[in-house]
């Protein structure tokens, strides 16, 4: 009964909003935590397609200088040596006030033959 009352209260609250995903898939969260303030346009939930998996690899400044979109690369995940194509490279200032440094990463394709054997990490 208390759970139903709490749900009814939450649904009648002015802060309640419906969110509709634009595509089907698995929902996973980004780095937002309870109590974080969201601004219009912030992405706080991602919808992942398990048939379109990729790996995000942090890069050193030296690696960033050598890695580019479309490049074929070798990488390791859990002692598996894999190959893939760099889909995107990011290079931006951290929004973390305590650690103001550059954040660099490469988004790399995941091998098709392994896509049915793994699931994305849910945060």
MODELLER restraints for C-alpha pairs under 7 A, 6 or more apart:
rsr = mdl.restraints
at = mdl.atoms
rsr.add(forms.Gaussian(group=physical.xy_distance, feature=features.Distance(at['CA:10:A'], at['CA:16:A']), mean=6.71, stdev=0.5))
rsr.add(forms.Gaussian(group=physical.xy_distance, feature=features.Distance(at['CA:25:A'], at['CA:47:A']), mean=5.58, stdev=0.5))
rsr.add(forms.Gaussian(group=physical.xy_distance, feature=features.Distance(at['CA:25:A'], at['CA:48:A']), mean=5.27, stdev=0.5))
rsr.add(forms.Gaussian(group=physical.xy_distance, feature=features.Distance(at['CA:25:A'], at['CA:49:A']), mean=4.95, stdev=0.5))
rsr.add(forms.Gaussian(group=physical.xy_distance, feature=features.Distance(at['CA:26:A'], at['CA:47:A']), mean=5.40, stdev=0.5))
rsr.add(forms.Gaussian(group=physical.xy_distance, feature=features.Distance(at['CA:26:A'], at['CA:48:A']), mean=5.03, stdev=0.5))
rsr.add(forms.Gaussian(group=physical.xy_distance, feature=features.Distance(at['CA:26:A'], at['CA:49:A']), mean=6.49, stdev=0.5))
rsr.add(forms.Gaussian(group=physical.xy_distance, feature=features.Distance(at['CA:27:A'], at['CA:45:A']), mean=6.82, stdev=0.5))
rsr.add(forms.Gaussian(group=physical.xy_distance, feature=features.Distance(at['CA:27:A'], at['CA:46:A']), mean=5.82, stdev=0.5))
rsr.add(forms.Gaussian(group=physical.xy_distance, feature=features.Distance(at['CA:27:A'], at['CA:47:A']), mean=4.52, stdev=0.5))
rsr.add(forms.Gaussian(group=physical.xy_distance, feature=features.Distance(at['CA:27:A'], at['CA:48:A']), mean=6.26, stdev=0.5))
rsr.add(forms.Gaussian(group=physical.xy_distance, feature=features.Distance(at['CA:28:A'], at['CA:45:A']), mean=6.05, stdev=0.5))
rsr.add(forms.Gaussian(group=physical.xy_distance, feature=features.Distance(at['CA:28:A'], at['CA:46:A']), mean=5.49, stdev=0.5))
rsr.add(forms.Gaussian(group=physical.xy_distance, feature=features.Distance(at['CA:28:A'], at['CA:47:A']), mean=6.32, stdev=0.5))
rsr.add(forms.Gaussian(group=physical.xy_distance, feature=features.Distance(at['CA:28:A'], at['CA:122:A']), mean=5.20, stdev=0.5))
rsr.add(forms.Gaussian(group=physical.xy_distance, feature=features.Distance(at['CA:28:A'], at['CA:123:A']), mean=5.85, stdev=0.5))
rsr.add(forms.Gaussian(group=physical.xy_distance, feature=features.Distance(at['CA:29:A'], at['CA:44:A']), mean=6.19, stdev=0.5))
rsr.add(forms.Gaussian(group=physical.xy_distance, feature=features.Distance(at['CA:29:A'], at['CA:45:A']), mean=4.69, stdev=0.5))
rsr.add(forms.Gaussian(group=physical.xy_distance, feature=features.Distance(at['CA:29:A'], at['CA:46:A']), mean=6.02, stdev=0.5))
rsr.add(forms.Gaussian(group=physical.xy_distance, feature=features.Distance(at['CA:29:A'], at['CA:123:A']), mean=5.40, stdev=0.5))
rsr.add(forms.Gaussian(group=physical.xy_distance, feature=features.Distance(at['CA:30:A'], at['CA:44:A']), mean=5.55, stdev=0.5))
rsr.add(forms.Gaussian(group=physical.xy_distance, feature=features.Distance(at['CA:30:A'], at['CA:45:A']), mean=6.06, stdev=0.5))
rsr.add(forms.Gaussian(group=physical.xy_distance, feature=features.Distance(at['CA:30:A'], at['CA:123:A']), mean=6.78, stdev=0.5))
rsr.add(forms.Gaussian(group=physical.xy_distance, feature=features.Distance(at['CA:32:A'], at['CA:44:A']), mean=6.34, stdev=0.5))
rsr.add(forms.Gaussian(group=physical.xy_distance, feature=features.Distance(at['CA:50:A'], at['CA:119:A']), mean=6.81, stdev=0.5))
rsr.add(forms.Gaussian(group=physical.xy_distance, feature=features.Distance(at['CA:51:A'], at['CA:115:A']), mean=6.37, stdev=0.5))
rsr.add(forms.Gaussian(group=physical.xy_distance, feature=features.Distance(at['CA:53:A'], at['CA:109:A']), mean=6.66, stdev=0.5))
rsr.add(forms.Gaussian(group=physical.xy_distance, feature=features.Distance(at['CA:53:A'], at['CA:110:A']), mean=5.63, stdev=0.5))
rsr.add(forms.Gaussian(group=physical.xy_distance, feature=features.Distance(at['CA:53:A'], at['CA:115:A']), mean=6.90, stdev=0.5))
rsr.add(forms.Gaussian(group=physical.xy_distance, feature=features.Distance(at['CA:54:A'], at['CA:107:A']), mean=6.45, stdev=0.5))
rsr.add(forms.Gaussian(group=physical.xy_distance, feature=features.Distance(at['CA:54:A'], at['CA:108:A']), mean=5.42, stdev=0.5))
rsr.add(forms.Gaussian(group=physical.xy_distance, feature=features.Distance(at['CA:54:A'], at['CA:109:A']), mean=4.48, stdev=0.5))
rsr.add(forms.Gaussian(group=physical.xy_distance, feature=features.Distance(at['CA:54:A'], at['CA:110:A']), mean=4.81, stdev=0.5))
rsr.add(forms.Gaussian(group=physical.xy_distance, feature=features.Distance(at['CA:55:A'], at['CA:107:A']), mean=5.65, stdev=0.5))
rsr.add(forms.Gaussian(group=physical.xy_distance, feature=features.Distance(at['CA:55:A'], at['CA:108:A']), mean=5.13, stdev=0.5))
rsr.add(forms.Gaussian(group=physical.xy_distance, feature=features.Distance(at['CA:55:A'], at['CA:109:A']), mean=6.40, stdev=0.5))
rsr.add(forms.Gaussian(group=physical.xy_distance, feature=features.Distance(at['CA:55:A'], at['CA:110:A']), mean=6.48, stdev=0.5))
rsr.add(forms.Gaussian(group=physical.xy_distance, feature=features.Distance(at['CA:56:A'], at['CA:105:A']), mean=6.39, stdev=0.5))
rsr.add(forms.Gaussian(group=physical.xy_distance, feature=features.Distance(at['CA:56:A'], at['CA:106:A']), mean=5.60, stdev=0.5))
rsr.add(forms.Gaussian(group=physical.xy_distance, feature=features.Distance(at['CA:56:A'], at['CA:107:A']), mean=4.50, stdev=0.5))
rsr.add(forms.Gaussian(group=physical.xy_distance, feature=features.Distance(at['CA:56:A'], at['CA:108:A']), mean=6.28, stdev=0.5))
rsr.add(forms.Gaussian(group=physical.xy_distance, feature=features.Distance(at['CA:57:A'], at['CA:105:A']), mean=5.36, stdev=0.5))
rsr.add(forms.Gaussian(group=physical.xy_distance, feature=features.Distance(at['CA:57:A'], at['CA:106:A']), mean=5.19, stdev=0.5))
rsr.add(forms.Gaussian(group=physical.xy_distance, feature=features.Distance(at['CA:57:A'], at['CA:107:A']), mean=6.45, stdev=0.5))
rsr.add(forms.Gaussian(group=physical.xy_distance, feature=features.Distance(at['CA:58:A'], at['CA:104:A']), mean=5.94, stdev=0.5))
rsr.add(forms.Gaussian(group=physical.xy_distance, feature=features.Distance(at['CA:58:A'], at['CA:105:A']), mean=4.27, stdev=0.5))
rsr.add(forms.Gaussian(group=physical.xy_distance, feature=features.Distance(at['CA:58:A'], at['CA:106:A']), mean=6.49, stdev=0.5))
rsr.add(forms.Gaussian(group=physical.xy_distance, feature=features.Distance(at['CA:59:A'], at['CA:104:A']), mean=5.33, stdev=0.5))
rsr.add(forms.Gaussian(group=physical.xy_distance, feature=features.Distance(at['CA:59:A'], at['CA:105:A']), mean=5.09, stdev=0.5))
rsr.add(forms.Gaussian(group=physical.xy_distance, feature=features.Distance(at['CA:59:A'], at['CA:106:A']), mean=6.90, stdev=0.5))
rsr.add(forms.Gaussian(group=physical.xy_distance, feature=features.Distance(at['CA:64:A'], at['CA:104:A']), mean=6.92, stdev=0.5))
rsr.add(forms.Gaussian(group=physical.xy_distance, feature=features.Distance(at['CA:68:A'], at['CA:86:A']), mean=6.80, stdev=0.5))
rsr.add(forms.Gaussian(group=physical.xy_distance, feature=features.Distance(at['CA:68:A'], at['CA:89:A']), mean=6.52, stdev=0.5))
rsr.add(forms.Gaussian(group=physical.xy_distance, feature=features.Distance(at['CA:69:A'], at['CA:86:A']), mean=5.06, stdev=0.5))
rsr.add(forms.Gaussian(group=physical.xy_distance, feature=features.Distance(at['CA:69:A'], at['CA:87:A']), mean=5.50, stdev=0.5))
rsr.add(forms.Gaussian(group=physical.xy_distance, feature=features.Distance(at['CA:69:A'], at['CA:88:A']), mean=5.31, stdev=0.5))
rsr.add(forms.Gaussian(group=physical.xy_distance, feature=features.Distance(at['CA:69:A'], at['CA:89:A']), mean=6.35, stdev=0.5))
rsr.add(forms.Gaussian(group=physical.xy_distance, feature=features.Distance(at['CA:70:A'], at['CA:85:A']), mean=5.77, stdev=0.5))
rsr.add(forms.Gaussian(group=physical.xy_distance, feature=features.Distance(at['CA:70:A'], at['CA:86:A']), mean=5.18, stdev=0.5))
rsr.add(forms.Gaussian(group=physical.xy_distance, feature=features.Distance(at['CA:70:A'], at['CA:87:A']), mean=6.12, stdev=0.5))
rsr.add(forms.Gaussian(group=physical.xy_distance, feature=features.Distance(at['CA:71:A'], at['CA:85:A']), mean=5.58, stdev=0.5))
rsr.add(forms.Gaussian(group=physical.xy_distance, feature=features.Distance(at['CA:71:A'], at['CA:86:A']), mean=5.35, stdev=0.5))
rsr.add(forms.Gaussian(group=physical.xy_distance, feature=features.Distance(at['CA:72:A'], at['CA:84:A']), mean=5.73, stdev=0.5))
rsr.add(forms.Gaussian(group=physical.xy_distance, feature=features.Distance(at['CA:72:A'], at['CA:85:A']), mean=4.54, stdev=0.5))
rsr.add(forms.Gaussian(group=physical.xy_distance, feature=features.Distance(at['CA:72:A'], at['CA:86:A']), mean=6.44, stdev=0.5))
rsr.add(forms.Gaussian(group=physical.xy_distance, feature=features.Distance(at['CA:73:A'], at['CA:83:A']), mean=5.61, stdev=0.5))
rsr.add(forms.Gaussian(group=physical.xy_distance, feature=features.Distance(at['CA:73:A'], at['CA:84:A']), mean=5.58, stdev=0.5))
rsr.add(forms.Gaussian(group=physical.xy_distance, feature=features.Distance(at['CA:73:A'], at['CA:85:A']), mean=6.12, stdev=0.5))
rsr.add(forms.Gaussian(group=physical.xy_distance, feature=features.Distance(at['CA:74:A'], at['CA:82:A']), mean=5.69, stdev=0.5))
rsr.add(forms.Gaussian(group=physical.xy_distance, feature=features.Distance(at['CA:74:A'], at['CA:83:A']), mean=4.38, stdev=0.5))
rsr.add(forms.Gaussian(group=physical.xy_distance, feature=features.Distance(at['CA:74:A'], at['CA:84:A']), mean=6.59, stdev=0.5))
rsr.add(forms.Gaussian(group=physical.xy_distance, feature=features.Distance(at['CA:75:A'], at['CA:81:A']), mean=5.90, stdev=0.5))
rsr.add(forms.Gaussian(group=physical.xy_distance, feature=features.Distance(at['CA:75:A'], at['CA:82:A']), mean=5.30, stdev=0.5))
rsr.add(forms.Gaussian(group=physical.xy_distance, feature=features.Distance(at['CA:75:A'], at['CA:83:A']), mean=6.12, stdev=0.5))
rsr.add(forms.Gaussian(group=physical.xy_distance, feature=features.Distance(at['CA:76:A'], at['CA:82:A']), mean=5.78, stdev=0.5))
rsr.add(forms.Gaussian(group=physical.xy_distance, feature=features.Distance(at['CA:84:A'], at['CA:108:A']), mean=5.93, stdev=0.5))
rsr.add(forms.Gaussian(group=physical.xy_distance, feature=features.Distance(at['CA:84:A'], at['CA:109:A']), mean=4.98, stdev=0.5))
rsr.add(forms.Gaussian(group=physical.xy_distance, feature=features.Distance(at['CA:84:A'], at['CA:110:A']), mean=6.03, stdev=0.5))
rsr.add(forms.Gaussian(group=physical.xy_distance, feature=features.Distance(at['CA:84:A'], at['CA:111:A']), mean=6.54, stdev=0.5))
rsr.add(forms.Gaussian(group=physical.xy_distance, feature=features.Distance(at['CA:85:A'], at['CA:108:A']), mean=5.50, stdev=0.5))
rsr.add(forms.Gaussian(group=physical.xy_distance, feature=features.Distance(at['CA:85:A'], at['CA:109:A']), mean=5.33, stdev=0.5))
rsr.add(forms.Gaussian(group=physical.xy_distance, feature=features.Distance(at['CA:86:A'], at['CA:106:A']), mean=6.47, stdev=0.5))
rsr.add(forms.Gaussian(group=physical.xy_distance, feature=features.Distance(at['CA:86:A'], at['CA:107:A']), mean=5.84, stdev=0.5))
rsr.add(forms.Gaussian(group=physical.xy_distance, feature=features.Distance(at['CA:86:A'], at['CA:108:A']), mean=4.41, stdev=0.5))
rsr.add(forms.Gaussian(group=physical.xy_distance, feature=features.Distance(at['CA:86:A'], at['CA:109:A']), mean=6.48, stdev=0.5))
rsr.add(forms.Gaussian(group=physical.xy_distance, feature=features.Distance(at['CA:87:A'], at['CA:107:A']), mean=5.39, stdev=0.5))
rsr.add(forms.Gaussian(group=physical.xy_distance, feature=features.Distance(at['CA:87:A'], at['CA:108:A']), mean=5.46, stdev=0.5))
rsr.add(forms.Gaussian(group=physical.xy_distance, feature=features.Distance(at['CA:87:A'], at['CA:109:A']), mean=6.56, stdev=0.5))
rsr.add(forms.Gaussian(group=physical.xy_distance, feature=features.Distance(at['CA:88:A'], at['CA:106:A']), mean=5.79, stdev=0.5))
rsr.add(forms.Gaussian(group=physical.xy_distance, feature=features.Distance(at['CA:88:A'], at['CA:107:A']), mean=5.09, stdev=0.5))
rsr.add(forms.Gaussian(group=physical.xy_distance, feature=features.Distance(at['CA:89:A'], at['CA:105:A']), mean=5.79, stdev=0.5))
rsr.add(forms.Gaussian(group=physical.xy_distance, feature=features.Distance(at['CA:89:A'], at['CA:106:A']), mean=4.47, stdev=0.5))
rsr.add(forms.Gaussian(group=physical.xy_distance, feature=features.Distance(at['CA:89:A'], at['CA:107:A']), mean=6.30, stdev=0.5))
rsr.add(forms.Gaussian(group=physical.xy_distance, feature=features.Distance(at['CA:90:A'], at['CA:104:A']), mean=5.37, stdev=0.5))
rsr.add(forms.Gaussian(group=physical.xy_distance, feature=features.Distance(at['CA:90:A'], at['CA:105:A']), mean=5.33, stdev=0.5))
rsr.add(forms.Gaussian(group=physical.xy_distance, feature=features.Distance(at['CA:90:A'], at['CA:106:A']), mean=6.45, stdev=0.5))
rsr.add(forms.Gaussian(group=physical.xy_distance, feature=features.Distance(at['CA:91:A'], at['CA:102:A']), mean=6.67, stdev=0.5))
rsr.add(forms.Gaussian(group=physical.xy_distance, feature=features.Distance(at['CA:91:A'], at['CA:103:A']), mean=5.73, stdev=0.5))
rsr.add(forms.Gaussian(group=physical.xy_distance, feature=features.Distance(at['CA:91:A'], at['CA:104:A']), mean=4.48, stdev=0.5))
rsr.add(forms.Gaussian(group=physical.xy_distance, feature=features.Distance(at['CA:91:A'], at['CA:105:A']), mean=6.89, stdev=0.5))
rsr.add(forms.Gaussian(group=physical.xy_distance, feature=features.Distance(at['CA:92:A'], at['CA:102:A']), mean=5.52, stdev=0.5))
rsr.add(forms.Gaussian(group=physical.xy_distance, feature=features.Distance(at['CA:92:A'], at['CA:103:A']), mean=5.41, stdev=0.5))
rsr.add(forms.Gaussian(group=physical.xy_distance, feature=features.Distance(at['CA:92:A'], at['CA:104:A']), mean=6.64, stdev=0.5))
rsr.add(forms.Gaussian(group=physical.xy_distance, feature=features.Distance(at['CA:93:A'], at['CA:100:A']), mean=6.80, stdev=0.5))
rsr.add(forms.Gaussian(group=physical.xy_distance, feature=features.Distance(at['CA:93:A'], at['CA:101:A']), mean=5.80, stdev=0.5))
rsr.add(forms.Gaussian(group=physical.xy_distance, feature=features.Distance(at['CA:93:A'], at['CA:102:A']), mean=4.51, stdev=0.5))
rsr.add(forms.Gaussian(group=physical.xy_distance, feature=features.Distance(at['CA:93:A'], at['CA:103:A']), mean=5.96, stdev=0.5))
rsr.add(forms.Gaussian(group=physical.xy_distance, feature=features.Distance(at['CA:94:A'], at['CA:100:A']), mean=5.49, stdev=0.5))
rsr.add(forms.Gaussian(group=physical.xy_distance, feature=features.Distance(at['CA:94:A'], at['CA:101:A']), mean=5.52, stdev=0.5))
rsr.add(forms.Gaussian(group=physical.xy_distance, feature=features.Distance(at['CA:94:A'], at['CA:102:A']), mean=5.74, stdev=0.5))
rsr.add(forms.Gaussian(group=physical.xy_distance, feature=features.Distance(at['CA:94:A'], at['CA:103:A']), mean=5.83, stdev=0.5))
